[in-house]
Amino acid sequence: MMSSQNDPRRTSFPETNRTRYLTGLAALNIPAPENTSGDWHFLDTFQSLDFPSNLELAGEGLEWNTNPVFGDYGIHECSKTLREDGGLEIPPGFLVFSANHYRAILDILYRHFSKGTVPANLAIEDWLNTEEQRQTLHRLLDQFLPWFPAGERMVAVHWEKSRK
């Protein structure tokens, strides 16, 4: 691990809040409050040479904004986790908001659905490793489905049927 004194990557987190947050693969690498397993590339994500440009943000004012569909479901503050579990030096008082694993997967799915595609290589089992967790994801998708525009709703239903 590099010395944090000379490593600008360690303290250059983008501004986040409950409506503008980390999502996608970055969020899937942060331990979530629901005890879903998460991915195994934490150091690759948060201590890579590409940090922080490799972080995916979603929300207000960004291209990837699922707030109109999902509201603030699954957004949590994770700076303590990133400090203690990840060893990142985030300034005191600086808050980092992230999607939990369910929301990050929902964001990824919605992004694909809005393009009329289904994700070919989204290995949900890597993050949701019990049948109960996968069923929770499907219940959440069904819960939010009425908020999807018609085209995205059709793609989502097709994807769900292919997964069951």
HELIX and SHEET records of a PDB file:
HELIX    1   1 SER A    4  ASN A    6  5                                   3    
HELIX    2   2 PRO A    8  THR A   11  5                                   4    
HELIX    3   3 GLY A   24  LEU A   28  1                                   5    
HELIX    4   4 PHE A   42  PHE A   46  1                                   5    
HELIX    5   5 ASN A   67  PHE A   70  1                                   4    
HELIX    6   6 SER A   79  GLU A   84  1                                   6    
HELIX    7   7 HIS A  101  SER A  114  1                                  14    
HELIX    8   8 ILE A  124  ASP A  126  5                                   3    
HELIX    9   9 GLU A  131  PHE A  144  1                                  14    
HELIX   10  10 LEU A  145  TRP A  147  5                                   3    
HELIX   11  11 ALA A  150  ARG A  163  1                                  14    
SHEET    1   A 2 ARG A  20  THR A  23  0                                        
SHEET    2   A 2 GLU A  56  GLY A  59 -1                                        
SHEET    1   B 2 ILE A  75  GLU A  77  0                                        
SHEET    2   B 2 PHE A  97  ALA A  99 -1                                        
END                                                                             
